[in-house]
Amino acid sequence: MGIIGADANLVVTLPENLNSGTIYPVLRLAIDEHGNTTCSAITFDFSRMLFIEPIPVVVLCNLIEYFVKLGIAPRFTGMNFSSAGVAYLDDAGFFARYLEAPLRKHAARRDTTLTLGLVENPRSWSYVNHDMIPWLAQRLNTTAIALGTVKVCFEEIFNNIADHSGVSAGWVFGQHFPQKKEVHLAVSDFGVGIKPNVAKVKPGVSDSDALRLAIREGFTSKSNVQNRGAGLAILMRYVAERNHGAVFIESGKGRLSAVFEGTGMKATARERTVWYPGTLIHVILKTDTLSTLYEDSEPEDFSW
């Protein structure tokens, strides 16, 4: 990733509803498919944004960190306190991080949201065990022990970021929707993505086929096969097949979905015209079928 051209000042006006679909035009404005940008300065305009869903929060944070690493300090304008989307970001700690203080004096993390965090690999175990799982247990009225498999799966996701992405950290955020009876969790990095690593052993592989291989238990692009692929495969099986939730993985032009259909899990990978600069994992847990995850209180064994 780098800068191509040094004179462009880019203004990105965020859409009225920033969701998993409308975030892609934002990405295309800022970064090309080679991971480069054409601007030397960037401003994010919040004046039109009324709502933001939890998944684009981690994408937006990754995008800002991308420019920070290039030595470009993003600017922010148009923050309207009456906007529900701006208030949501403020309560999540977004503006406190990038403006050194929240916009509103009373800004505070909401009970229904997981702490927004840039989690570096050395502290990923601590984040999962001391932030994510206790919050999940509290929201779901259960115990950390009952969420043992979910815990180990997310620990493995962070291990994969460290081992394969080329970066040391990923953004994490979550939202509980009590009326929908769902919990949404997202982990995103702007690393090299999944395809380059899979291509080491499968040259010429497409983005979608790379995702299919990456979730296969035992598949690895390294000589040590221990645990490779296990985290995502087990996560999908537990969430989609047993919980009737869903897991979505986006990387490059590939998108893989694992959902419950009929009597079991259906995993589908496809190529898209849009491009994701790294890897995004979106997990949806169904709160009304969580008892199926509690049947095994012992976490899954990842050893082969």
GUSE-513649 format. One record per residue (C-alpha): residue in three letters; x, y, z; residue number from 1. Coordinates in steps of 0.2 Angstrom, whole numbers, plus 2048, in hexadecimal, padded with zeros to 3 digits. Example, Ala and Ser with C-alpha at 12.3 -4.5 7.8 and 13.67 -1.06 7.14 Angstrom:
BEGIN
NODE;ALA;83E;7EA;827;1 .
NODE;SER;844;7FB;824;2 .
This chain:
BEGIN
NODE;MET;800;800;800;1 .
NODE;GLY;806;811;7FC;2 .
NODE;ILE;803;822;7F4;3 .
NODE;ILE;801;825;7E2;4 .
NODE;GLY;801;838;7DD;5 .
NODE;ALA;804;844;7EB;6 .
NODE;ASP;7F9;853;7E7;7 .
NODE;ALA;7E7;84D;7E9;8 .
NODE;ASN;7DD;853;7F8;9 .
NODE;LEU;7CF;846;7FA;10 .
NODE;VAL;7BE;84A;802;11 .
NODE;VAL;7B4;83A;806;12 .
NODE;THR;7A2;83E;80A;13 .
NODE;LEU;79B;830;814;14 .
NODE;PRO;789;82A;80E;15 .
NODE;GLU;779;82D;818;16 .
NODE;ASN;779;81A;81D;17 .
NODE;LEU;78A;813;81F;18 .
NODE;ASN;788;800;81E;19 .
NODE;SER;791;7F0;818;20 .
NODE;GLY;78C;7F5;806;21 .
NODE;THR;78F;808;806;22 .
NODE;ILE;7A0;807;80E;23 .
NODE;TYR;7A7;800;7FD;24 .
NODE;PRO;7A5;810;7F3;25 .
NODE;VAL;7AE;819;801;26 .
NODE;LEU;7BD;80C;800;27 .
NODE;ARG;7BD;80E;7ED;28 .
NODE;LEU;7BF;821;7EF;29 .
NODE;ALA;7CE;81F;7FB;30 .
NODE;ILE;7D8;80F;7F5;31 .
NODE;ASP;7DA;806;7E5;32 .
NODE;GLU;7DA;7F4;7E2;33 .
NODE;HIS;7ED;7F3;7E4;34 .
NODE;GLY;7EC;7FB;7F6;35 .
NODE;ASN;7F2;80C;7F0;36 .
NODE;THR;7EA;81E;7F2;37 .
NODE;THR;7EB;82D;7E7;38 .
NODE;CYS;7E9;83A;7F4;39 .
NODE;SER;7F5;843;7FF;40 .
NODE;ALA;7E8;849;80B;41 .
NODE;ILE;7D7;842;80F;42 .
NODE;THR;7C7;849;818;43 .
NODE;PHE;7B8;83F;81E;44 .
NODE;ASP;7A8;849;81D;45 .
NODE;PHE;79B;843;829;46 .
NODE;SER;78E;850;825;47 .
NODE;ARG;782;844;81B;48 .
NODE;MET;785;835;826;49 .
NODE;LEU;775;831;831;50 .
NODE;PHE;778;81F;835;51 .
NODE;ILE;786;813;836;52 .
NODE;GLU;786;800;838;53 .
NODE;PRO;792;7F7;843;54 .
NODE;ILE;79C;7EE;836;55 .
NODE;PRO;7A1;7FE;82C;56 .
NODE;VAL;7A8;805;83D;57 .
NODE;VAL;7B7;7F9;83C;58 .
NODE;VAL;7B9;7FC;829;59 .
NODE;LEU;7BA;80F;82C;60 .
NODE;CYS;7C6;80D;83A;61 .
NODE;ASN;7D1;802;82F;62 .
NODE;LEU;7D0;80F;821;63 .
NODE;ILE;7D5;81D;82C;64 .
NODE;GLU;7E4;813;833;65 .
NODE;TYR;7E9;80F;821;66 .
NODE;PHE;7EC;822;81E;67 .
NODE;VAL;7F4;825;82F;68 .
NODE;LYS;801;817;82B;69 .
NODE;LEU;804;821;81A;70 .
NODE;GLY;808;830;824;71 .
NODE;ILE;7F8;839;81F;72 .
NODE;ALA;7ED;83F;82E;73 .
NODE;PRO;7DB;83E;829;74 .
NODE;ARG;7D0;84D;82C;75 .
NODE;PHE;7BE;84D;832;76 .
NODE;THR;7B0;859;82E;77 .
NODE;GLY;79D;85A;82F;78 .
NODE;MET;79A;851;840;79 .
NODE;ASN;788;855;844;80 .
NODE;PHE;784;851;856;81 .
NODE;SER;772;84D;852;82 .
NODE;SER;777;83F;846;83 .
NODE;ALA;774;82E;84D;84 .
NODE;GLY;783;828;843;85 .
NODE;VAL;78F;835;84A;86 .
NODE;ALA;789;832;85C;87 .
NODE;TYR;78B;81F;85A;88 .
NODE;LEU;79D;821;854;89 .
NODE;ASP;7A0;82D;862;90 .
NODE;ASP;799;821;86F;91 .
NODE;ALA;7A4;813;868;92 .
NODE;GLY;7B4;81E;86B;93 .
NODE;PHE;7B7;822;859;94 .
NODE;PHE;7B9;834;85B;95 .
NODE;ALA;7C2;833;86B;96 .
NODE;ARG;7D0;829;862;97 .
NODE;TYR;7D2;834;853;98 .
NODE;LEU;7CE;845;85A;99 .
NODE;GLU;7D5;841;86B;100 .
NODE;ALA;7C5;845;874;101 .
NODE;PRO;7B2;840;871;102 .
NODE;LEU;7A7;84C;868;103 .
NODE;ARG;79A;84C;876;104 .
NODE;LYS;79E;84D;889;105 .
NODE;HIS;792;83F;88D;106 .
NODE;ALA;799;833;880;107 .
NODE;ALA;79B;822;887;108 .
NODE;ARG;79B;810;881;109 .
NODE;ARG;789;809;87F;110 .
NODE;ASP;785;7F9;888;111 .
NODE;THR;780;7F1;878;112 .
NODE;THR;791;7F4;86F;113 .
NODE;LEU;7A1;7EB;872;114 .
NODE;THR;7B1;7F6;875;115 .
NODE;LEU;7B7;7FC;864;116 .
NODE;GLY;7CA;7F7;864;117 .
NODE;LEU;7D9;7F6;859;118 .
NODE;VAL;7E0;7E6;860;119 .
NODE;GLU;7F2;7E2;85D;120 .
NODE;ASN;7F7;7CF;85D;121 .
NODE;PRO;801;7D0;86E;122 .
NODE;ARG;7F1;7D6;877;123 .
NODE;SER;7E4;7CC;86D;124 .
NODE;TRP;7E2;7BF;87A;125 .
NODE;SER;7DF;7CC;887;126 .
NODE;TYR;7D2;7D5;87C;127 .
NODE;VAL;7C8;7C5;878;128 .
NODE;ASN;7C8;7BF;88A;129 .
NODE;HIS;7C6;7CF;893;130 .
NODE;ASP;7BC;7D9;887;131 .
NODE;MET;7B3;7CF;87A;132 .
NODE;ILE;7AE;7C0;883;133 .
NODE;PRO;7A8;7C8;894;134 .
NODE;TRP;79E;7D5;88A;135 .
NODE;LEU;796;7C6;880;136 .
NODE;ALA;792;7BD;88F;137 .
NODE;GLN;78A;7CC;898;138 .
NODE;ARG;77F;7D0;888;139 .
NODE;LEU;77A;7BE;886;140 .
NODE;ASN;778;7BA;899;141 .
NODE;THR;784;7AC;899;142 .
NODE;THR;795;7A7;89E;143 .
NODE;ALA;7A6;7A9;896;144 .
NODE;ILE;7A8;796;898;145 .
NODE;ALA;799;793;88E;146 .
NODE;LEU;7A1;79E;880;147 .
NODE;GLY;7B1;794;880;148 .
NODE;THR;7B0;78F;86E;149 .
NODE;VAL;7AC;7A1;868;150 .
NODE;LYS;7BB;7A7;872;151 .
NODE;VAL;7C7;79B;86B;152 .
NODE;CYS;7C1;79F;859;153 .
NODE;PHE;7C4;7B1;85B;154 .
NODE;GLU;7D5;7AE;863;155 .
NODE;GLU;7D9;7A4;853;156 .
NODE;ILE;7D3;7B2;848;157 .
NODE;PHE;7DF;7BE;850;158 .
NODE;ASN;7ED;7B1;84E;159 .
NODE;ASN;7E9;7B1;83B;160 .
NODE;ILE;7EA;7C4;83A;161 .
NODE;ALA;7FC;7C3;842;162 .
NODE;ASP;801;7B4;837;163 .
NODE;HIS;7FA;7B8;826;164 .
NODE;SER;7F4;7CA;824;165 .
NODE;GLY;805;7D3;824;166 .
NODE;VAL;7FE;7DF;832;167 .
NODE;SER;7FF;7DD;845;168 .
NODE;ALA;7ED;7E3;849;169 .
NODE;GLY;7DB;7E2;845;170 .
NODE;TRP;7CC;7ED;849;171 .
NODE;VAL;7BE;7E5;853;172 .
NODE;PHE;7AC;7EB;857;173 .
NODE;GLY;79C;7E4;85C;174 .
NODE;GLN;789;7E8;85E;175 .
NODE;HIS;77B;7DF;867;176 .
NODE;PHE;76A;7E1;85F;177 .
NODE;PRO;75E;7DB;86C;178 .
NODE;GLN;74E;7DD;861;179 .
NODE;LYS;756;7D3;853;180 .
NODE;LYS;75D;7C6;85F;181 .
NODE;GLU;76E;7C8;857;182 .
NODE;VAL;780;7CD;85C;183 .
NODE;HIS;78B;7D3;84E;184 .
NODE;LEU;79E;7D2;850;185 .
NODE;ALA;7AB;7D8;843;186 .
NODE;VAL;7BE;7D6;842;187 .
NODE;SER;7C7;7DF;834;188 .
NODE;ASP;7D9;7E2;82E;189 .
NODE;PHE;7E0;7EB;81F;190 .
NODE;GLY;7EE;7DE;81C;191 .
NODE;VAL;7F2;7D5;80C;192 .
NODE;GLY;7E2;7CB;80D;193 .
NODE;ILE;7DF;7B8;80B;194 .
NODE;LYS;7E3;7B5;7F9;195 .
NODE;PRO;7F6;7B9;7F9;196 .
NODE;ASN;7F9;7AD;806;197 .
NODE;VAL;7EF;79F;7FE;198 .
NODE;ALA;7F7;7A3;7ED;199 .
NODE;LYS;808;79D;7F5;200 .
NODE;VAL;802;78B;7F4;201 .
NODE;LYS;7F4;78E;7E7;202 .
NODE;PRO;7FA;79A;7D9;203 .
NODE;GLY;7ED;7A2;7CF;204 .
NODE;VAL;7DF;79F;7DC;205 .
NODE;SER;7D1;7AB;7DB;206 .
NODE;ASP;7CB;7B5;7EA;207 .
NODE;SER;7BC;7AB;7ED;208 .
NODE;ASP;7C5;79A;7EB;209 .
NODE;ALA;7D2;7A1;7F7;210 .
NODE;LEU;7C5;7A4;804;211 .
NODE;ARG;7BE;792;801;212 .
NODE;LEU;7CF;78B;804;213 .
NODE;ALA;7D3;796;813;214 .
NODE;ILE;7C4;790;81D;215 .
NODE;ARG;7C9;77D;81A;216 .
NODE;GLU;7CF;775;82A;217 .
NODE;GLY;7E1;771;828;218 .
NODE;PHE;7E5;77C;819;219 .
NODE;THR;7F4;787;81B;220 .
NODE;SER;800;791;811;221 .
NODE;LYS;80E;78D;81D;222 .
NODE;SER;817;77E;821;223 .
NODE;ASN;810;77C;833;224 .
NODE;VAL;7FE;776;830;225 .
NODE;GLN;7F9;776;843;226 .
NODE;ASN;7E9;77F;845;227 .
NODE;ARG;7E8;787;834;228 .
NODE;GLY;7D7;78A;82E;229 .
NODE;ALA;7CF;783;83E;230 .
NODE;GLY;7CA;794;846;231 .
NODE;LEU;7BF;79A;837;232 .
NODE;ALA;7B8;788;833;233 .
NODE;ILE;7B3;785;845;234 .
NODE;LEU;7AC;797;847;235 .
NODE;MET;7A1;794;838;236 .
NODE;ARG;79B;783;83D;237 .
NODE;TYR;796;789;84E;238 .
NODE;VAL;78E;79A;849;239 .
NODE;ALA;786;794;839;240 .
NODE;GLU;782;782;83C;241 .
NODE;ARG;77E;782;84F;242 .
NODE;ASN;779;794;853;243 .
NODE;HIS;770;797;842;244 .
NODE;GLY;77A;7A7;841;245 .
NODE;ALA;786;7AC;833;246 .
NODE;VAL;798;7B0;82F;247 .
NODE;PHE;79E;7BB;820;248 .
NODE;ILE;7B0;7BD;81B;249 .
NODE;GLU;7B5;7CA;80E;250 .
NODE;SER;7C7;7CB;807;251 .
NODE;GLY;7CC;7D2;7F6;252 .
NODE;LYS;7BE;7CF;7EA;253 .
NODE;GLY;7B8;7BF;7F3;254 .
NODE;ARG;7AA;7BE;7FF;255 .
NODE;LEU;7A5;7AE;809;256 .
NODE;SER;795;7AB;812;257 .
NODE;ALA;791;79D;81E;258 .
NODE;VAL;77F;79D;823;259 .
NODE;PHE;772;790;82A;260 .
NODE;GLU;768;789;81C;261 .
NODE;GLY;75B;77A;81F;262 .
NODE;THR;764;76E;82A;263 .
NODE;GLY;776;774;82A;264 .
NODE;MET;783;781;825;265 .
NODE;LYS;784;788;813;266 .
NODE;ALA;795;790;80E;267 .
NODE;THR;796;79A;7FE;268 .
NODE;ALA;7A4;7A4;7F7;269 .
NODE;ARG;7A3;7AF;7E8;270 .
NODE;GLU;7AC;7BD;7DE;271 .
NODE;ARG;7A6;7CF;7DF;272 .
NODE;THR;7AA;7DE;7D6;273 .
NODE;VAL;7AF;7E8;7E6;274 .
NODE;TRP;7BF;7E6;7EF;275 .
NODE;TYR;7C3;7E5;801;276 .
NODE;PRO;7D5;7EA;806;277 .
NODE;GLY;7D9;7DC;813;278 .
NODE;THR;7CD;7D1;81C;279 .
NODE;LEU;7BC;7D4;824;280 .
NODE;ILE;7B4;7C7;82F;281 .
NODE;HIS;7A1;7CA;834;282 .
NODE;VAL;799;7BE;841;283 .
NODE;ILE;787;7BE;845;284 .
NODE;LEU;781;7B5;854;285 .
NODE;LYS;76F;7B1;857;286 .
NODE;THR;76B;7B3;869;287 .
NODE;ASP;75B;7A9;869;288 .
NODE;THR;764;799;864;289 .
NODE;LEU;774;79B;86F;290 .
NODE;SER;770;78C;879;291 .
NODE;THR;777;781;86B;292 .
NODE;LEU;788;789;86E;293 .
NODE;TYR;787;786;880;294 .
NODE;GLU;786;773;87E;295 .
NODE;ASP;799;772;87D;296 .
NODE;SER;7A0;77D;88B;297 .
NODE;GLU;7B1;777;887;298 .
NODE;PRO;7BA;781;879;299 .
NODE;GLU;7BE;778;869;300 .
NODE;ASP;7CF;770;868;301 .
NODE;PHE;7D9;777;85A;302 .
NODE;SER;7E7;76A;85A;303 .
NODE;TRP;7E8;75E;84C;304 .
